Amino acid sequence: MKVLLSIKPEFAEKIFSGEKRFEYRKVRFKQNVSTVVLYATNPVGLLVGEFDIEGFLEGTPSSLWEHTKDHSGISREFFRTYFAGRKKAVAIKIGASRKYARAKSPQRGITKFTPPQSFCYLPD
């Protein structure tokens, strides 16, 4: 199964360059997901690529940061702000990534597309 993630364009580029090897989320997917499709938020507003999920790490925000900070692709301050008040944090370990040669309009493949606040499951 695939999942669609909304992500800032600069973070998508860091995934494709290999600088960002972990994508952080507040909750883990409930379904078995193997591939993430990236929707780059404004000003891009397009599907820009995808990556395979290599695994998940879960723990307190501070322990997760210690394990992933060298390949986080974000600042410690951004991380702290994102997980403020949370006792649990999730990191998706990014496997092989594929940047699309041409970004795609989500309206072409998803009926009544609305960018997800966090993520949404995609049909196969």
ChimeraX attribute file (.defattr): number of C-alpha atoms within 10 A of each C-alpha:
attribute: neighborCount
match mode: 1-to-1
recipient: residues
	/A:1	12
	/A:2	20
	/A:3	20
	/A:4	19
	/A:5	23
	/A:6	21
	/A:7	20
	/A:8	16
	/A:9	19
	/A:10	12
	/A:11	17
	/A:12	23
	/A:13	17
	/A:14	16
	/A:15	27
	/A:16	18
	/A:17	12
	/A:18	16
	/A:19	15
	/A:20	21
	/A:21	24
	/A:22	26
	/A:23	22
	/A:24	23
	/A:25	18
	/A:26	16
	/A:27	12
	/A:28	14
	/A:29	15
	/A:30	6
	/A:31	10
	/A:32	9
	/A:33	14
	/A:34	14
	/A:35	20
	/A:36	22
	/A:37	24
	/A:38	23
	/A:39	27
	/A:40	23
	/A:41	18
	/A:42	11
	/A:43	8
	/A:44	12
	/A:45	18
	/A:46	20
	/A:47	22
	/A:48	23
	/A:49	22
	/A:50	25
	/A:51	20
	/A:52	18
	/A:53	19
	/A:54	14
	/A:55	12
	/A:56	15
	/A:57	15
	/A:58	17
	/A:59	14
	/A:60	13
	/A:61	21
	/A:62	14
	/A:63	12
	/A:64	17
	/A:65	19
	/A:66	9
	/A:67	13
	/A:68	18
	/A:69	16
	/A:70	13
	/A:71	17
	/A:72	21
	/A:73	20
	/A:74	18
	/A:75	10
	/A:76	12
	/A:77	8
	/A:78	10
	/A:79	16
	/A:80	14
	/A:81	10
	/A:82	15
	/A:83	18
	/A:84	10
	/A:85	9
	/A:86	11
	/A:87	11
	/A:88	16
	/A:89	21
	/A:90	21
	/A:91	24
	/A:92	20
	/A:93	19
	/A:94	21
	/A:95	18
	/A:96	14
	/A:97	19
	/A:98	14
	/A:99	18
	/A:100	11
	/A:101	8
	/A:102	10
	/A:103	15
	/A:104	15
	/A:105	14
	/A:106	17
	/A:107	12
	/A:108	9
	/A:109	9
	/A:110	11
	/A:111	8
	/A:112	9
	/A:113	11
	/A:114	9
	/A:115	17
	/A:116	14
	/A:117	9
	/A:118	12
	/A:119	18
	/A:120	15
	/A:121	16
	/A:122	14
	/A:123	8
	/A:124	6
